[in-house]
């Protein structure tokens, strides 16, 4: 399955002849490696490995087996972080063992050497993480090839591991595996006693993957090394391609039923006979597959994938997604249909930006699901998928370097790359954060409070007076939305020590709160209703501090969520107090002034006009807008959940309308149809001040006056 052994001579009586054959073949392909020391100051410690020279033979007759794999290992108990940082303070150091011949009494080798494993070792020793000194190493890499479960002697490998000089029950040792499990079980993790070692493996499921400890890597097909895909600018011939040869019968049957009514769905299978249209090429291996509709129609794989818009990545006996990288390289958007798979580098890569996921039980509706994806979204998915491939997966070296970078980020989290660094192309303005903001917004600038009001004078004055005590407030804008009544004279407003400006609008529209008024000179805007008088100065100051760390998001206090109603088959607005949120209401929320510009000038469809006409859902519209562009959820701050206004008895309050909730549910459903997707992201997260619930003296706490539940 893709991991190519470097040829073994089964008839050789002397084991050293095996390595002579390997050396000759590797010389032909250019895979002889010389592992050299990168630090010129310690040449005496150089580790030299040349397959043309017969390595030392290690007899494993009486060696002990390594202990069974510890399935409960985590970064905190099976990884010794104190070994790291001895050479550099910001980088892990990786030691590669010298190569030995591990054999039993009959001369049976413990493993078969593969070209891909040589490339892995080469990538490590050429990287800045490599050290030839085992005493300063943080990670140890055995030169024992365990990439393919079918090419190793399980017990011999377990003995070889236990015999390693620095094994110590596998602590801080890193093993590689791309084809796990053997028939008939096909386990999703390597069937070898590996004790506490880290596994960099393909095909993990959520049961066998030790999150934050193991590393999920992709399956690499050697056929990709010699293939160059040209960008297909023309319309693709096939809407969906299924290229896996080992689909389950049920999957193939459902796909064939769907394909009966869709000529643009291609299902590939083995060819009964092959024509001579595809001459042999010593440099580029040919993989010819045929259409299930007509076994005489031959397609060269993986080139045929360049003709597909979507490529199915389905569950098979092995969970390894063998056609994932080929699909990405060909610009064919992966459709992941494996319920519990752990995608490659899933802890750092956001696969929702580059693929479509569908439940295994929903295979029968795959055509409907994919048809609903807009052309704009298809273009975005394809661009991101190709970028991820070129950035992280284009060859074995890049896969290894990505894995080492992820491992380094775990060990040194204070220097780690953030979500944007991993997932957003630096020069791609179409997908990156449109704000171009620094990681943390400037503290000195403060925020502008925009208060939308109609005629609630008493609560408005109370709010202005309370706002004046917020240290990070720079200015207050009162947006007077009542054209039938003039606002109070400026002399009647509370006397405060902050600038205050009254803006009279020409029409009573909720969208007026998001207009990019020229009076707004700060980046941060607090939009707040005139009846939200219960927030304290500490809560508002803390909310601003949180926004500074997340300047591209909506950060605020009242939160809501959306749920799918299986009875009505529509989205429903949910205001129950749950841990899950997907919206922060802009009746009391911080956002960047860029979003006011986008709301006013670039709102999709007729959403803005609809909001103004119905006098509802402007906050939902803003949440849709931000989530769609950033692909991030909002952030709720502080534990306060009650936002009632006991002093306000105005019967004209919008929330008093019995149809309010139904209308807001209709808003969500309507906006989702306009966007062509559901951009809102659900999250269980809330930002609270440090120590606010702990029994510490108030003088040790920065924000003391934080509202309770």
Secondary structure, DSSP 8 states (H G I E B T S, - for coil): ----B----TT-SSHHHHHHHHHHHHHHHT-------S-GGGGGG-----TTS---EEE-SS--------TT--TTTS--GGGTTSSBTTB--EEE----EEE-TT--BSB--BHHHHHHHHHHHHSTTB-S-GGG-SEEE-S---SBGGGB-HHHHHHHHHTSTT-GGGTTBEEEESB---TTT--SS--S--TT-EEEESS-BTTT--TTTSEE-----GGGGG-------S--SEEEEE--TT--HHHHHHHHHHHTT-TTEEEEE--SS--SSS---SSS--EEEEESS-TT-EEEETGGGGGEEEEEEE--SS---TTHHHHHHTT-EEEEE-TTB--TTTTT--GGGTEEE--GGGGGGHHHHHHTS-HHHHHHHHHHHHHHIIIIISSHHHHHHHHHHHHHHHHTGGG---HHHHHS-TT-TTTS-TT---SS--STT-EEEEEEESS-HHHHHHHHHHHTT-TTEEEEEEEE--SSS----GGGS---SSEEEEEE-SS--GGGGG---TT--SSEEEEEETT-----HHHHHHHHHHHHHSTTS-EES-EEEEEEETTTTEEEEE-S--S-BSEE-TTEEEEEHHHHHHHHH---TTHHHHHHHHT--HHHHHHHHHHHHH----EEESS------TT---TT-GGG-TTHHHHHHHHHHHHHHHHTS-----B--EE--TTTTSS--GGG-S-------
